[in-house]
Amino acid sequence: MLPPPVPSTAIRQPDIPQLLAGFRITHYPVIVRTPRLVKGGGFGDQLKNPNTWTVYFLVDGVWAYLESARGLRREWSSLDRLEVWLREQGFSYFWVRNDLDPVGPETPE
């Protein structure tokens, strides 16, 4: 299994068209299942739903997370809505990575 992408910088949504036009985004976006950072918003029961989806981009060879207008990591509660958002930004392909949920049934040791 490949190591997870670890972002070391941030980009904002208005940066994406310019980065794409300059061929600076050099890989498919990676959608990642992560623990929730933003504790507010319309997510309902946050104890029941402690995880969200976010997206990382490889920009100039460095992984970058998407920063919201408030300066926090952008999060989506629905993978379906994130997929629609990525398509609106011009991405037809993307990778999905979920390191939080088990892949198969747990086996006793």
N, C-alpha and C positions, 0 to 999 in steps of 0.2 A: 504494500500500500504506500502511496506517495505521502510525504509529509504534508500537513495542512498548510495552506498559505497563511503567512503571518504579515499583516499589513504594518508598514512602518511610516506611512504618510497618509494624507487625506486629500480627496478631491471633492468638489461640490457639483451638483447636478448641472449648473450652467457651463461648467468646464467640459462636459462630455462631448458636445459637438466639435469643439475646437481640437480636443485630443484625438477624436476619431479622424477628423480631416487631416491632421498632421501625422497620422499613422503612429501615434504615440501609445495607444492602447494596443498591445501586441499579443493578446491572448483572449480567449473567450472569458467573459465574466464568470466568476465562481460564486454561486449562491451558497451561503453557509448557515447552518443551524447553530445559533448561539444563545447563551443565557441572556436574558433581557437586561439592558442597561437603563433604558428609559422606563421609569416606574409610573408615568402618567399616560394620559391618552385614553382612547376608547377601546381598551383591550378587555374590559370586563373583569372577570375574576383572575387577578394576576398570580395568586397562589396556585390556582388550577392550571394556568398557562404561563409557566415561568420562562419559556424560551421563545425566541423570535427568529426570523430570517433576516439576513443582511447580505450585502453583495460586495465583493472585492474585485478590483480591476488591476491588471498588470500594466503599469504606466512607466515607460522608460526602464523596464527591467526591475521595477520595485512594486511590491503589492501595496495597493492603496484601498482604504475603506471609503465609503461614501458618507460625507458629513452633511448633516441637516443644516437648515438655516440658523438653528439655535446653537450650532457648534458641537452637537453630539452625533454619535454614529446613527445613521438612518436605519430604521428597523421596520419590518413588515410582519404583521401577525399571520398573514396568509401567503402561502407560496404561490397561489393562483394570482393574487394581486401583484406580487413582485414580478411574476412572469409577464403579465400585461404591461407593467411599467417598463421592463427591459425592452420589450418589443416596440413600445412607443419611443424609446431612445435610439432605436435602430439596430438592436441586437436580435438576430434570428437564432443564434445558438448560445448556449451557456452550460456550465457544469453545475451540478448540485452536489454539495458535500454535507453530510450529516454525521458528525462525530459524537453526538449526544445520545442518540437512540440506538439500541442494539440492532445488529444486522439480522440475527436469527435468534432462535430460542436459546436461553441460557443453559449451559451444560454444567452439571455438578463437577467439582474438581476431584 
